[in-house]
Amino acid sequence: MKISYNWLQAYFEKPLPAPEKLAELISFGFSEVESVEKKGDDFVFDVKVLPDRACYALSHRGFAYDVSAFLGVPKKTVEYPQPEVKKTRPVSVRVEAPELCARYMAVVVENITPKEQTWAKEHLEAVGQRSVNPIVDGANIVMFDRGQPLHAFDADKVVGGIVVRRAKAGEKITTLDNREVNLDESVLIIADQESPLAIAGIKGGKKAEVTSATKNLILESASFDASYVRKASERLGIKTDASKRFENRFSADLARKSLGDFVAYLFEMDKNISVGETFDWYPNPVQVKKIQITPDYISAKLGMKLSDDVIEDSLARLLIGVGKAGGEWTLTPPVFRADLVIPEDIAEEVGRIVGYEKIPTTLPPKVSGNLETPKEFYYEWKIREVLVNAGFSEILTSSFSSKGSVAILKPLAADKSYARPDLRGSFTEALKMNSLNSALFGSDEVRIFEIGRVFTKDGERTALAIGYSGAKKKVAAALSEAVAVISEKLGATISGETKDGVFECVLDSALTKLPEPKSWDISIPASVSEKYKQFSLYPFIVRDIALFVPDGVGESEVEKVIADHAGEFLNSHHIFDVFKKDGKTSYAFRLLFQSLERTLTDAETNSWMEKINGAVQKKGWIVR
């Protein structure tokens, strides 16, 4: 969501911190600020509002509420003057689907002359929205200010009264963006006596579209079921700023103030308008939530001792009412905080206001007694123990595949449209890529394995894949040896298919037959402390050199001569073969050349190899 710094500042008497500093504080406080962009004399925050706060934070006022609470800066009340109620044409509303509509408000505004509002256009442009016309702009201004979606119908195009109902089979609507949409009984619509006017909570229709020629309006401020809006917008393929807010449970209690702001905007634009009585269908008003909690519970959940005063101050900043009865408190969150439901929610909010960075670091208490270890978990780790100790490294590949038996309803990409039927596909590719880059690891072979879930037409299974890449004559032996050791350690035969250097099997049947573990006796080698080294995005070049040296010349002496003459782009080197013959020793080294800034050429590499050969020959050593 886009937030205007100047718009936000309008809700505070005192200056807010500088935009960059405020963005940093917001990111630590409640929402990640992805960017800050200067636009004219304003700054615009691109804020990532997560679903847990979307019920109130998808608006400038909701955002100002959080800024006020987090910074401890009082927020001022901003209200607008309302016109007198006059006699206008009546507005008739009938709600036929109360299960999908919690509240419906409507008011007639007559005798309006739309006039361009420069400030409104600037406000909308600041938050990445285009201006439509003065009336529609007003609805959008209020939505981005308070969070409540609004709609305006041209009253002269509405036949009879307003009906909030489910669509009939075969009905269609042409939306404001000229798209024809087929409707059915699952879709809630706003209609007149003849046909649909809008898809409730999602998109308006062309029939009663407001234009520059509009003189009379019916304004709508309503609240629609969040689950319905989410499912309907998904099914119809129509996502709007309005649907985004409705599907995140924006409070029906704020519909009246938002409608009042819309009327006030129109009144400021044209003082000659006539505003009628407001229709308000609200059979089951939002009930104020009560949460029972104790200060000690909050301290315990946060892992730090907080005084009652500190907790009460944090709650006051969040506009959470506090009623005390002995040691127990009854809290009343604001109606727009639909996300505050259980005591844990309150503890989280207090921690946020106090500052999570202030929570001391403590180790969890030691667990006493015997702990039950799930059998499958234990034996999967026993397999890891065997393979890691045998020099294999564990990898994790994607759970999605381009083919399989279980299709993904909404795939992330074309090659991820199925749940993987086996490990082999992506695992084989990983083995290949590791083999191509094995020189970077200073090794001539790659040993990897994976334990993961696969999804077949018969159900979900646990599979094991073991891969080896190196000398062809070693592949079969390396895999057979690994499988044999696993079978021996488990006490059960592991069988599967070996192909292209990869062994794969389904573990479920073998693990089911094993006894329950009696103790946790897994021994994985400790991780070695490593220092990060920048890697290159450019390709590397590998060269081998083998030479005979007299007995008594050690490996380190030969290695030093090679490294001293290999040039600045020698990335790594290692010895891969040693043997003795006729009183001489043969050493074979693999050299890897790579630049951090560009792609090296064969000619450059050949020149360095020539320098190495020259240095070696000066020593009297013979290059093979």
Disulfide bonds with the S-S distance in Angstrom:
none
